[in-house]
Structures are given as C-alpha cells and as structure tokens.
Amino acid sequence: MITLYDLAFDKDLRPSPFCWRAKLALKHKGLSWRDEPCGFSEKHKIAFAQSQTYPVIHDGPEVVKDSWLIAQHLDAAYPDKPLMPNPALAKFVNGWADGAVHIVLFPNVVSDLVDRVRPLDKPYIVESRGKRLGTTDFAAFQANARGKGVAAFRAALEPARRMLNDQKFLSGDSPAYPDYILLGTFLWPRTISPLELLEKDDVIYAWRERMLDQFDGFGRKAPAAV
Ligand SMILES: N[C@@H](CCC(=O)N[C@@H](CS)C(=O)NCC(=O)O)C(=O)O
C-alpha cells in the first residue's frame, strides 16, 4: 500500500498544488493509497525521505520525494496508463506552472492562505512567507496584488488557452499529467481562497469543470474555501 504525506491546513483543507499532482497521478493509475496529513510543523514525519517539502510517498521499499519524481516513479513502477505519453509536454507544463503561473498566482491568495493554516503552523508561515514577500501585512499585500494580479494570472495562462481552443485537454483527447499539473494549480486557490480567478467564457474555465469531474468528481468533492 502506498502512503502519501500530504500537506494539511486547518479544518483538514488540502491545498498543496504539488500534493494534488501526486494524488491525481495516483488516481490516473487507479492506485489507492493511505493518506498521512502533515502540517508545516511536522516535517519530522518526512525526515525519513530527507525532504523539507510535501508530497512524499512511501511505495513498498521505495521512498520518493518531489511531485515530478513521484510521477516518474509511478510511470516506471506501474506502466499501464502512462502519465506522460508526451514527456516533453509534461516537462514544459511542470516548469511553466512552477516558474510562471504559481509566481503570479501566489500574491493574489497569500493572505487567504495564511488565514487557513493550522494555528500551530501560523508562526512558521508568517515568518517564512513574510521573508519571501518582504512584509507580514499579508492582507494589504494581497489587496494590492489583486489590482493587477488577476489579469496577470489570466495572461500567464495564455499558452494553455491556445491549446484548449483546439482540444479538450492539454494532453489531447483525454487527460494526463500536464492536465493534472494545471488542475493542481487551480485546486490550490480553490481550497484556500474564495477568489474566482477565471471568467466563465474562458476555455480554461470549461476545461477546469471537465477536470473537476474526473475520477468521479475527486477534485470537486475536496473541501473548498468559502
Ligand atoms: N518541487 C517540489 C515542491 C514541493 C513544495 O514546495 N511543497 C510545499 C507545499 S505546496 C511545501 O511542502 N512547503 C513546505 C514549506 O514551505 O515549509 C515538488 O514538486 O514536490
């Protein structure tokens, strides 16, 4: 049985976009797993993997950290239903999400995120995210960011929009890892912020609806922020 160490917030919210990638990859493979919720202050739970970040999986004798390595491990260990029929596309989407999309998304939701961590994790998140942003006035930072930030986020999605103009999923006729990467990106704000990031007539909105329905509504059923 696979064990997944998944980042948990207050009220058992599970926002981590990287953990979502791993969960959606496991679903794609039809694998079940044991879930181990962990807070920011519970890194001792993943010390066995020499990891400072979630997700980590324990799969029999194998310990794998980092969502990208987890996806690669799953394709190697369970070759049915490849997650990456087009590995170059998957690699591009992974880097684009991490290096461009998340960067413009984060300022729009940072205060909502800080508000929803477990009380025990609050000092850590205030200090670490405060250092990253240069302020601990997250509410003001977020309010200011949203002035141009939502438009910047939508603009960063343009490469996906152009693909989805012509095809149902980033991976073609059916979803694969590139789609799970981007769905993870959307499940992150959905879990910790009431902010709607997309306009209803955006092809990405319709794609997101299709993706939320995958695996019997797995993403849609996950507790979302109100
Ligand atoms: N490259 C890693 C990134 C993982 C990552 O940054 N996870 C965040 C949660 S979204 C984390 O665990 N952060 C711990 C911290 O900030 O202390 C992956 O793809 O798995």
The ligand as a Gaussian input file, in Angstrom:
#p B3LYP/6-31G(d) Opt

LIG

0 1
 N        9.347000      20.739000      -6.191000
 C        8.524000      20.253000      -5.115000
 C        7.852000      21.417000      -4.420000
 C        7.030000      20.959000      -3.225000
 C        6.617000      22.120000      -2.324000
 O        7.144000      23.237000      -2.418000
 N        5.662000      21.835000      -1.421000
 C        5.221000      22.837000      -0.473000
 C        3.737000      22.765000      -0.256000
 S        2.839000      23.414000      -1.611000
 C        5.851000      22.530000       0.885000
 O        5.853000      21.405000       1.312000
 N        6.359000      23.552000       1.551000
 C        6.952000      23.381000       2.842000
 C        7.349000      24.682000       3.430000
 O        7.081000      25.738000       2.856000
 O        7.927000      24.615000       4.515000
 C        7.504000      19.253000      -5.678000
 O        7.176000      19.339000      -6.870000
 O        7.059000      18.355000      -4.950000

